[in-house]
Amino acid sequence: MKRLFSAADAYIAKMNWKDLALVKLCLCSVGVLLGLAAPKRVRKWAAFGAMVVFVATYLPIMLKFLPHLIGWGREETDA
């Protein structure tokens, strides 16, 4: 398993933002398909679970990105 994760890390390091956008669109479409396949009686719980996962993953990503974005904006104005 460590070898698989190492290979994935090396591959991701070589990706650009367009490649990552394609991966995200692919995962989003799989999520939509799974949501459409869920029976009506569990759709509300599936939506709630998706919301929890979104918030739990989006916040840490943005908290890491915002300082980078602020620093990048300062570099642009200093030049």
TIPARO-920952 format. One record per atom (N, C-alpha, C, CB): residue number from 1; residue in one letter; x, z, y. Coordinates in steps of 0.2 Angstrom, whole numbers, plus 2048, in hexadecimal, padded with zeros to 3 digits. Atoms other than C-alpha are relative to their C-alpha. Glycine has a CB too. Example, Ala and Ser with C-alpha at 12.3 -4.5 7.8 and 13.67 -1.06 7.14 Angstrom:
<pts>
(1, "A", (804, 800, 7FA));
(1, "A", (83E, 827, 7EA));
(1, "A", (804, 800, 806));
(1, "A", (7FB, 806, 800));
(2, "S", (7FC, 7FF, 7FA));
(2, "S", (844, 824, 7FB));
(2, "S", (7FC, 803, 805));
(2, "S", (802, 7F9, 802));
</pts>
This chain:
<pts>
(1, "M", (804, 800, 7FA));
(1, "M", (800, 800, 800));
(1, "M", (804, 800, 806));
(1, "M", (7FB, 806, 800));
(2, "K", (7FC, 800, 7FA));
(2, "K", (80E, 804, 80C));
(2, "K", (803, 7F9, 801));
(2, "K", (806, 805, 7FF));
(3, "R", (7FD, 807, 7FF));
(3, "R", (815, 7F2, 809));
(3, "R", (7FB, 7FC, 803));
(3, "R", (802, 7FD, 7F9));
(4, "L", (805, 804, 7FD));
(4, "L", (804, 7EB, 80D));
(4, "L", (7FF, 801, 808));
(4, "L", (7F9, 801, 7FD));
(5, "F", (801, 7FE, 7F9));
(5, "F", (803, 7F5, 81E));
(5, "F", (806, 7FD, 804));
(5, "F", (7FF, 807, 800));
(6, "S", (7FA, 803, 7FD));
(6, "S", (815, 7F0, 822));
(6, "S", (7FF, 7F9, 802));
(6, "S", (806, 802, 7FC));
(7, "A", (801, 807, 7FF));
(7, "A", (811, 7DE, 820));
(7, "A", (7FB, 7FE, 805));
(7, "A", (7FE, 7FC, 7F9));
(8, "A", (805, 800, 7FB));
(8, "A", (801, 7E0, 82A));
(8, "A", (803, 801, 807));
(8, "A", (7FA, 804, 7FF));
(9, "D", (7FD, 7FF, 7FA));
(9, "D", (80B, 7E8, 838));
(9, "D", (805, 7FB, 803));
(9, "D", (804, 807, 7FF));
(10, "A", (7FC, 805, 7FE));
(10, "A", (818, 7DB, 838));
(10, "A", (7FC, 7F9, 802));
(10, "A", (805, 7FE, 7FA));
(11, "Y", (804, 806, 7FE));
(11, "Y", (80B, 7CD, 839));
(11, "Y", (7FC, 801, 807));
(11, "Y", (7FB, 7FF, 7FA));
(12, "I", (804, 7FE, 7FA));
(12, "I", (801, 7D6, 847));
(12, "I", (805, 7FF, 806));
(12, "I", (7FD, 807, 800));
(13, "A", (7FB, 800, 7FB));
(13, "A", (811, 7D7, 851));
(13, "A", (802, 7F9, 802));
(13, "A", (807, 803, 7FD));
(14, "K", (7FF, 807, 7FE));
(14, "K", (813, 7C4, 851));
(14, "K", (7FA, 7FD, 803));
(14, "K", (802, 7FC, 7F9));
(15, "M", (806, 803, 7FE));
(15, "M", (801, 7C1, 856));
(15, "M", (800, 801, 808));
(15, "M", (7FA, 804, 7FD));
(16, "N", (801, 800, 7F9));
(16, "N", (7FC, 7BD, 868));
(16, "N", (7F8, 802, 801));
(16, "N", (801, 7F9, 803));
(17, "W", (806, 7FE, 7FE));
(17, "W", (7EC, 7C2, 871));
(17, "W", (7FA, 7FB, 7FD));
(17, "W", (7FF, 801, 807));
(18, "K", (805, 805, 802));
(18, "K", (7E3, 7B2, 86B));
(18, "K", (7FE, 802, 7F8));
(18, "K", (802, 7F9, 801));
(19, "D", (801, 7FF, 807));
(19, "D", (7E6, 7B6, 859));
(19, "D", (7FC, 807, 7FF));
(19, "D", (807, 801, 7FC));
(20, "L", (803, 7FA, 801));
(20, "L", (7E0, 7C8, 85B));
(20, "L", (7F8, 7FF, 802));
(20, "L", (803, 806, 804));
(21, "A", (807, 801, 7FE));
(21, "A", (7D0, 7C2, 864));
(21, "A", (7FC, 7FC, 7FA));
(21, "A", (800, 7FB, 806));
(22, "L", (803, 803, 805));
(22, "L", (7CD, 7B7, 855));
(22, "L", (7FE, 805, 7FA));
(22, "L", (804, 7FA, 7FD));
(23, "V", (802, 7FB, 805));
(23, "V", (7CE, 7C5, 849));
(23, "V", (7FA, 805, 802));
(23, "V", (807, 805, 7FF));
(24, "K", (805, 7FB, 7FD));
(24, "K", (7C3, 7D0, 854));
(24, "K", (7F9, 7FC, 7FF));
(24, "K", (801, 802, 807));
(25, "L", (806, 804, 801));
(25, "L", (7B6, 7C2, 854));
(25, "L", (7FE, 7FF, 7F9));
(25, "L", (801, 7F9, 803));
(26, "C", (801, 800, 808));
(26, "C", (7B7, 7C0, 841));
(26, "C", (7FD, 807, 7FE));
(26, "C", (806, 7FE, 7FC));
(27, "L", (803, 7F9, 802));
(27, "L", (7B4, 7D3, 83F));
(27, "L", (7F9, 801, 803));
(27, "L", (805, 805, 802));
(28, "C", (806, 7FF, 7FD));
(28, "C", (7A6, 7D3, 84B));
(28, "C", (7FA, 7FC, 7FD));
(28, "C", (800, 7FD, 808));
(29, "S", (805, 804, 804));
(29, "S", (79D, 7C5, 842));
(29, "S", (7FE, 803, 7F9));
(29, "S", (803, 7F8, 7FF));
(30, "V", (801, 7FC, 806));
(30, "V", (79F, 7CE, 832));
(30, "V", (7FB, 806, 801));
(30, "V", (807, 802, 7FC));
(31, "G", (805, 7FA, 7FE));
(31, "G", (797, 7DD, 83A));
(31, "G", (7F9, 7FE, 801));
(31, "G", (803, 804, 806));
(32, "V", (806, 802, 7FF));
(32, "V", (789, 7D3, 840));
(32, "V", (7FC, 7FE, 7FA));
(32, "V", (800, 7FA, 805));
(33, "L", (803, 802, 807));
(33, "L", (786, 7CB, 82F));
(33, "L", (7FE, 806, 7FC));
(33, "L", (805, 7FC, 7FC));
(34, "L", (802, 7F9, 804));
(34, "L", (786, 7DD, 827));
(34, "L", (7FA, 803, 803));
(34, "L", (806, 804, 800));
(35, "G", (806, 7FD, 7FD));
(35, "G", (77A, 7E3, 834));
(35, "G", (7FA, 7FC, 7FF));
(35, "G", (801, 800, 808));
(36, "L", (806, 804, 801));
(36, "L", (76E, 7D5, 831));
(36, "L", (7FE, 801, 7F9));
(36, "L", (801, 7F8, 801));
(37, "A", (802, 7FF, 807));
(37, "A", (76F, 7D8, 81E));
(37, "A", (7FD, 807, 7FF));
(37, "A", (806, 7FF, 7FC));
(38, "A", (802, 7F9, 801));
(38, "A", (76B, 7EB, 820));
(38, "A", (7F8, 800, 800));
(38, "A", (803, 804, 806));
(39, "P", (807, 800, 800));
(39, "P", (759, 7EF, 81B));
(39, "P", (7FD, 803, 807));
(39, "P", (7FE, 804, 7FA));
(40, "K", (803, 7FE, 7F9));
(40, "K", (74D, 7F3, 82A));
(40, "K", (801, 808, 800));
(40, "K", (7F9, 7FE, 801));
(41, "R", (801, 7F8, 800));
(41, "R", (74C, 806, 824));
(41, "R", (807, 803, 802));
(41, "R", (7FE, 802, 7FA));
(42, "V", (7FA, 7FD, 7FF));
(42, "V", (75F, 808, 827));
(42, "V", (804, 7FD, 806));
(42, "V", (805, 800, 7FA));
(43, "R", (7FD, 803, 7FA));
(43, "R", (762, 7FD, 836));
(43, "R", (802, 805, 806));
(43, "R", (7FC, 7FA, 803));
(44, "K", (7FF, 7FB, 7FA));
(44, "K", (761, 80B, 843));
(44, "K", (806, 804, 7FE));
(44, "K", (7FA, 805, 801));
(45, "W", (7FA, 7FC, 802));
(45, "W", (76E, 815, 839));
(45, "W", (806, 7FC, 800));
(45, "W", (7FF, 804, 7F9));
(46, "A", (7FA, 805, 800));
(46, "A", (779, 806, 837));
(46, "A", (802, 7FF, 808));
(46, "A", (7FE, 7F9, 7FD));
(47, "A", (7FE, 801, 7F9));
(47, "A", (778, 803, 84A));
(47, "A", (803, 806, 803));
(47, "A", (7FA, 7FE, 804));
(48, "F", (7FD, 7FA, 7FE));
(48, "F", (77C, 815, 84D));
(48, "F", (807, 801, 7FE));
(48, "F", (7FC, 806, 7FE));
(49, "G", (7F9, 7FF, 803));
(49, "G", (78B, 815, 842));
(49, "G", (805, 7FB, 803));
(49, "G", (800, 7FE, 7F8));
(50, "A", (7FC, 805, 7FD));
(50, "A", (791, 805, 84A));
(50, "A", (802, 802, 807));
(50, "A", (7FD, 7F9, 800));
(51, "M", (7FE, 7FE, 7F9));
(51, "M", (790, 80D, 85B));
(51, "M", (805, 806, 800));
(51, "M", (7F9, 803, 803));
(52, "V", (7FB, 7FB, 801));
(52, "V", (799, 81C, 855));
(52, "V", (807, 7FE, 7FF));
(52, "V", (7FE, 805, 7FB));
(53, "V", (7FA, 803, 802));
(53, "V", (7A7, 812, 84E));
(53, "V", (803, 7FC, 806));
(53, "V", (800, 7FB, 7FA));
(54, "F", (7FE, 804, 7FA));
(54, "F", (7A8, 807, 85E));
(54, "F", (803, 805, 805));
(54, "F", (7FA, 7FC, 803));
(55, "V", (7FE, 7FB, 7FB));
(55, "V", (7A9, 816, 869));
(55, "V", (807, 803, 7FE));
(55, "V", (7FB, 805, 802));
(56, "A", (7FA, 7FC, 803));
(56, "A", (7B6, 81F, 85E));
(56, "A", (806, 7FB, 800));
(56, "A", (7FF, 802, 7F9));
(57, "T", (7FA, 805, 800));
(57, "T", (7C1, 80F, 85E));
(57, "T", (802, 7FD, 807));
(57, "T", (7FF, 7FA, 7FB));
(58, "Y", (7FF, 803, 7FA));
(58, "Y", (7BE, 808, 86F));
(58, "Y", (804, 805, 805));
(58, "Y", (7FA, 7FE, 803));
(59, "L", (7FD, 7FB, 7FB));
(59, "L", (7C3, 818, 879));
(59, "L", (807, 801, 7FF));
(59, "L", (7FC, 807, 7FF));
(60, "P", (7F9, 800, 801));
(60, "P", (7D4, 81A, 871));
(60, "P", (804, 7FA, 802));
(60, "P", (802, 802, 7F9));
(61, "I", (7FD, 806, 7FE));
(61, "I", (7D8, 808, 873));
(61, "I", (801, 7FF, 808));
(61, "I", (7FC, 7FA, 7FD));
(62, "M", (800, 801, 7F8));
(62, "M", (7D3, 808, 886));
(62, "M", (805, 806, 803));
(62, "M", (7F9, 801, 802));
(63, "L", (7FC, 7FB, 7FD));
(63, "L", (7DC, 819, 889));
(63, "L", (807, 7FE, 7FF));
(63, "L", (7FF, 807, 7FC));
(64, "K", (7F9, 802, 800));
(64, "K", (7EC, 811, 883));
(64, "K", (801, 7FA, 804));
(64, "K", (802, 7FE, 7F8));
(65, "F", (7FF, 806, 7FC));
(65, "F", (7E9, 801, 88C));
(65, "F", (800, 801, 808));
(65, "F", (7FB, 7FB, 7FE));
(66, "L", (801, 7FF, 7F9));
(66, "L", (7E4, 807, 89D));
(66, "L", (807, 802, 804));
(66, "L", (7FB, 806, 802));
(67, "P", (7FA, 7FF, 7FC));
(67, "P", (7F5, 80F, 8A2));
(67, "P", (805, 7FA, 800));
(67, "P", (804, 805, 7FC));
(68, "H", (7FD, 807, 801));
(68, "H", (7FD, 7FE, 89C));
(68, "H", (7FE, 7FC, 806));
(68, "H", (800, 7FD, 7F9));
(69, "L", (803, 804, 7FB));
(69, "L", (7F1, 7F5, 8A7));
(69, "L", (802, 802, 807));
(69, "L", (7F9, 7FF, 7FF));
(70, "I", (7FF, 7FD, 7FA));
(70, "I", (7F4, 800, 8B6));
(70, "I", (807, 7FF, 802));
(70, "I", (7FF, 808, 801));
(71, "G", (7F9, 801, 7FF));
(71, "G", (807, 7FF, 8B4));
(71, "G", (801, 7F8, 801));
(71, "G", (804, 802, 7FA));
(72, "W", (7FF, 807, 7FF));
(72, "W", (806, 7EC, 8B3));
(72, "W", (7FD, 7FD, 806));
(72, "W", (7FC, 7FC, 7FA));
(73, "G", (802, 801, 7F9));
(73, "G", (7FC, 7EB, 8C3));
(73, "G", (805, 802, 805));
(73, "G", (7F9, 803, 801));
(74, "R", (7FB, 7FD, 7FB));
(74, "R", (809, 7F5, 8CC));
(74, "R", (806, 7FB, 800));
(74, "R", (802, 807, 7FE));
(75, "E", (7FA, 805, 801));
(75, "E", (817, 7E9, 8C5));
(75, "E", (7FE, 7FA, 804));
(75, "E", (802, 7FF, 7F9));
(76, "E", (802, 806, 7FD));
(76, "E", (80D, 7DA, 8CC));
(76, "E", (801, 801, 807));
(76, "E", (7F9, 7FE, 7FE));
(77, "T", (800, 7FF, 7F9));
(77, "T", (80C, 7E1, 8DD));
(77, "T", (807, 802, 803));
(77, "T", (7FB, 806, 802));
(78, "D", (7F9, 7FF, 7FE));
(78, "D", (81E, 7E7, 8DE));
(78, "D", (804, 7FA, 800));
(78, "D", (803, 805, 7FB));
(79, "A", (7FC, 806, 801));
(79, "A", (825, 7D6, 8DA));
(79, "A", (7FF, 7FB, 806));
(79, "A", (7FE, 7FB, 7FA));
</pts>
